[in-house]
Amino acid sequence: MAAKTQQVVLVIEDDPVIQGILTMNLNDEGYEVLTAGEGLVGVRVATEAQPGLILMDMRLPDITGWEATRRLKDQPETNHIPVIALTAQSTSEDLRRCFDAGCDAFMTKPIQFSQLFTKIEMLLNRSVGELD
């Protein structure tokens, strides 16, 4: 099992319904969940709390998820945290933008939770391996 800090997931999502559904499903899977409704708040929470993984909505009200991810990946204290992009857009251009910003994986909405949990576990296990 991963270290306790690796089991914390930060959800950066401005839609309270989607944020609530993500939180409920993650809690049901045993993850501790932190939330932020804006990109700047999410960057601050990630820096302070050092979650094991971030679920990042790409369309946020203050700064985009792309910009928030870039900021996280540019900071030495947060650049190791895996980021999964969450977006309703699934074009190849959107996918490229997510990876160019530094996202480690990509999920389209509506979320298929079995696929999401597989990606989360893969990225958490990779992160733990890199820290060893």
C-alpha positions in Angstrom: 0.0 0.0 0.0 1.2 3.5 -0.7 2.2 6.0 2.0 -0.7 7.9 3.5 0.2 11.1 1.7 0.0 9.3 -1.6 -3.7 8.5 -0.8 -4.7 12.2 -0.8 -6.4 13.4 -4.0 -6.9 17.0 -4.7 -10.0 17.7 -6.9 -9.8 21.1 -8.7 -13.3 21.5 -10.2 -15.6 24.5 -10.2 -18.9 22.7 -10.8 -20.1 21.8 -7.3 -22.1 18.8 -8.6 -19.2 17.3 -10.4 -16.9 18.1 -7.4 -19.4 16.3 -5.1 -19.7 13.2 -7.3 -15.9 13.0 -7.6 -15.5 13.4 -3.8 -18.1 10.8 -3.0 -16.6 8.2 -5.4 -13.1 8.8 -4.3 -14.1 8.6 -0.6 -15.9 5.3 -1.3 -12.6 4.0 -2.8 -10.7 5.0 0.4 -9.0 8.2 -0.7 -8.8 11.3 1.4 -10.1 14.2 -0.8 -9.3 17.9 -0.8 -11.2 20.2 -3.0 -10.7 23.6 -4.7 -13.2 25.4 -6.9 -10.7 27.7 -8.7 -7.3 27.2 -10.2 -5.4 29.6 -8.1 -6.8 28.1 -4.9 -6.0 24.7 -6.2 -2.3 25.7 -6.8 -2.1 27.0 -3.3 -3.8 23.9 -1.7 -1.5 21.6 -3.7 1.6 23.5 -2.6 0.5 23.5 1.1 -1.0 20.0 1.3 1.2 18.0 -1.1 -1.5 15.6 -2.3 -0.5 12.3 -4.0 -2.5 13.2 -7.1 -4.5 16.1 -8.6 -7.7 15.8 -10.7 -7.7 19.0 -12.7 -10.8 20.5 -14.5 -9.5 22.3 -17.6 -12.2 25.0 -17.7 -12.0 27.0 -14.5 -13.3 30.5 -13.7 -10.1 32.3 -12.7 -7.1 30.6 -14.5 -7.5 27.6 -16.8 -6.6 24.1 -15.8 -3.8 24.3 -18.4 -2.3 27.3 -16.7 -2.8 25.9 -13.2 -1.0 22.7 -14.3 1.8 24.7 -15.8 2.3 26.6 -12.5 2.3 23.3 -10.6 4.8 21.7 -12.9 7.1 24.8 -12.8 7.4 24.7 -9.0 10.0 22.3 -7.6 7.7 21.6 -4.6 4.8 20.4 -6.7 6.2 19.3 -10.1 6.3 15.7 -8.9 2.5 15.5 -8.3 0.7 13.6 -11.0 -2.1 15.6 -12.7 -5.1 14.0 -14.5 -6.9 16.4 -16.8 -10.7 16.3 -16.6 -12.4 17.8 -19.6 -15.6 17.6 -21.7 -13.5 18.3 -24.8 -11.8 15.2 -26.3 -10.3 16.5 -29.6 -6.7 15.7 -30.4 -5.9 19.4 -29.9 -7.3 19.3 -26.4 -5.3 16.1 -25.6 -2.1 17.8 -26.9 -2.8 20.9 -24.8 -3.2 18.8 -21.7 0.1 17.0 -22.2 1.9 20.2 -23.2 0.8 21.8 -19.9 2.3 18.9 -18.0 -0.7 16.6 -17.3 0.2 13.0 -16.8 -3.2 11.6 -18.0 -6.5 12.6 -19.5 -10.1 11.7 -18.7 -13.2 13.0 -20.6 -16.4 13.8 -18.9 -18.7 12.1 -18.1 -16.2 10.3 -16.0 -16.0 6.5 -16.2 -14.9 5.8 -12.6 -13.4 2.3 -13.2 -11.1 3.9 -15.8 -10.4 6.8 -13.5 -9.5 4.6 -10.6 -7.2 2.5 -12.8 -5.3 5.7 -13.9 -5.1 7.0 -10.3 -3.6 3.8 -9.0 -1.2 3.6 -11.9 0.0 7.2 -11.3 0.1 6.8 -7.5 2.2 3.6 -7.8 4.5 5.3 -10.3 4.9 8.3 -8.0 5.8 6.1 -5.0 8.3 4.2 -7.1 10.0 7.4 -8.1 10.3 8.5 -4.5 11.9 5.2 -3.3 
